Structures are given as structure tokens and as C-alpha cells.
Amino acid sequence: MREPIIIGFKAQPDKKLLERVEVYRDVFSIPDRWRKEIQRIEELVYRQIKQHIQSHVAGNPSKKGNLDIFGIRDLIDGILCNFSDDQALEQWRFSMTWHLVAVINREIEPAVHSSTPINLENYELLKDIADWLKQDIIPHPAHGRRDVAQKLCNVVLHRE
């Protein structure tokens, strides 16, 4: 009986992280495989988001039509943690994780940190979420407070 051959990677202390990532990328052809399957990866991510949001709303009927950007961010962060924890569950889970990170950085974080009301035309995912929830807008709680503060300041300015 033959002994199994064990092949492994051993980190070299003088190699930089970027070089190691490049080696893995080249060995496993990661960018090429992900590019070929990006539409499938996007569909899987969107399906997970939709299912998670719908189950959240089904469990909390009062949330339907009332989910703000912070609630959405919390749900999306939960999905991201699930993706990260369950890497071995699905073939594309690792790439789904990084695709979701890109979506969060492209859409969720800019909307959270926006100083103006969220224009859904600028955020594809948020527009889809609003449609799923049957909301006209994704509210940002800070904007309502900002309006009240501005009105109060205007009152003081007009008196002086």
C-alpha cells in the first residue's frame, strides 16, 4: 500500500503578504474563475440578502416599511458574518463573502455616511431592498434630526 502524498504550503518569513496572495491567486486561478462566474456569485449574494431581509420582516411585521439604513446595515453585516463563518457550506461562499464586502463598501457605507437623504437611484441594492420591503425610501434617522436642528437654528437666527 502506498503512502499518501501530502502537499502543503509553508509560509516563508521573508515573503510579504502580497506576494503570498499572488501565489495563491496564480495557483488557483482565482480572478479568472471569479470573473467567469460573477453573475452567478452576484445572484447567490442577492438571493441570500433577499431571503434574510424577508425572513427578518416576517419575524417582525412591524419592521415592514420601516427599515432604515442602520437596520439594513445590521442585517447585511449579519449576512457577511454568516458567509465568513460558513465558508465550507457552498462552493462559492468565499467569493460571495468578498463580493458582499465590495457591495457594502460601494453602497451601504456611503449611504450610512451620507450627509444628504439617500437617493435610491444611486444605490442598486438599496433600491432593490426598498422594492422588496415596499418602501418608497430608505430612511436615514440622522436626516430627520438634522432637519429639526436646522429649523431650530433658523428660528434663533431670524429672531436676532
C-alpha positions in Angstrom: 0.0 0.0 0.0 1.3 3.4 -0.9 1.7 6.3 1.5 -0.4 9.3 0.6 1.4 12.3 -0.7 0.8 15.4 1.4 1.3 18.7 -0.3 1.2 21.9 1.7 2.2 25.5 1.7 4.7 26.7 4.2 4.9 30.4 4.9 8.3 31.9 4.3 9.1 34.6 6.8 10.8 36.8 4.3 7.8 36.8 1.9 5.4 39.7 2.1 1.7 39.1 2.3 1.0 40.5 -1.2 3.5 38.0 -2.7 1.7 35.1 -0.9 -1.7 36.3 -2.1 -0.3 36.5 -5.6 0.9 32.9 -5.4 -2.5 31.7 -4.2 -4.1 33.7 -7.0 -1.9 32.2 -9.6 -2.1 28.6 -8.3 -5.9 28.6 -8.1 -6.6 31.0 -11.0 -9.0 32.9 -8.6 -9.6 36.0 -10.7 -10.3 34.1 -13.9 -12.7 31.7 -12.2 -14.5 34.5 -10.3 -14.8 36.6 -13.5 -16.4 33.7 -15.3 -18.9 33.1 -12.5 -19.5 36.7 -11.4 -23.1 36.7 -12.5 -23.8 33.6 -10.6 -22.0 34.9 -7.5 -24.0 38.1 -7.6 -27.3 36.2 -7.9 -26.3 34.0 -4.9 -25.5 37.0 -2.8 -28.6 38.9 -3.8 -30.8 35.8 -3.1 -29.2 35.5 0.4 -29.8 39.2 1.1 -33.5 39.0 -0.1 -34.2 35.8 1.9 -32.6 37.2 5.0 -34.5 40.5 4.8 -37.8 38.8 4.1 -37.4 36.4 7.0 -36.5 39.3 9.3 -39.6 41.2 8.2 -41.7 38.1 8.5 -40.5 37.6 12.1 -41.1 41.3 12.9 -44.1 42.5 10.9 -43.8 46.0 12.5 -40.5 46.3 10.6 -42.1 46.1 7.2 -42.0 49.5 5.6 -39.9 50.9 8.5 -36.4 49.5 7.9 -33.8 52.3 7.9 -30.3 52.3 6.7 -28.9 51.3 10.0 -31.3 48.3 10.2 -30.3 47.3 6.7 -26.6 47.6 7.6 -27.1 45.4 10.6 -28.8 42.7 8.5 -26.2 42.9 5.8 -23.4 42.7 8.4 -25.1 39.6 9.8 -25.1 38.0 6.4 -21.5 38.8 5.9 -20.6 37.2 9.3 -22.6 34.1 8.2 -20.7 34.0 4.9 -17.4 34.2 6.8 -18.3 31.6 9.4 -19.7 29.1 6.9 -17.0 29.1 4.2 -17.3 25.3 3.6 -21.1 25.2 3.0 -21.2 26.3 -0.6 -18.8 26.2 -3.5 -18.8 30.0 -4.0 -19.1 31.1 -0.3 -15.6 32.6 -0.2 -16.1 34.7 -3.3 -19.7 35.5 -2.1 -18.1 36.9 1.0 -15.7 39.2 -0.9 -18.4 40.2 -3.3 -20.6 41.3 -0.4 -17.7 43.2 1.1 -17.4 45.1 -2.2 -21.2 45.8 -2.2 -21.1 47.1 1.4 -18.2 49.4 0.6 -19.8 50.6 -2.7 -23.4 51.1 -1.5 -24.1 50.6 2.2 -21.3 52.6 3.8 -21.6 55.6 1.5 -25.4 55.7 2.3 -24.7 55.4 6.0 -22.2 58.3 6.0 -24.2 60.5 3.5 -24.9 64.0 4.6 -27.9 64.1 2.3 -31.1 61.9 2.0 -30.4 58.6 0.3 -31.2 58.7 -3.4 -32.1 55.2 -4.3 -31.2 55.8 -8.0 -27.6 55.9 -6.9 -27.7 52.6 -5.0 -28.9 49.5 -6.9 -29.0 47.2 -3.9 -30.8 49.7 -1.7 -33.3 50.3 -4.4 -34.0 46.5 -4.6 -34.3 46.3 -0.8 -36.8 49.2 -0.8 -38.8 47.3 -3.5 -38.7 44.1 -1.5 -39.9 45.9 1.6 -42.4 48.0 -0.4 -40.8 51.2 0.9 -40.5 54.4 -1.2 -37.3 55.4 0.6 -34.6 54.0 2.8 -34.7 56.5 5.7 -31.6 57.8 7.4 -32.5 58.7 11.1 -29.9 61.4 11.2 -31.5 63.3 8.4 -34.7 63.9 10.3 -32.8 65.1 13.3 -30.7 67.3 11.1 -33.8 68.9 9.7 -35.2 69.6 13.2 -31.9 71.0 14.3 -31.7 73.3 11.2 -35.2 74.6 11.8 -34.4 75.4 15.4 -31.2 77.2 14.3 -33.2 79.1 11.7 -35.7 80.2 14.4 -32.9 81.6 16.5 -31.3 83.3 13.5 -34.5 85.1 12.5 -35.1 86.4 16.0 -31.7 88.1 16.2 
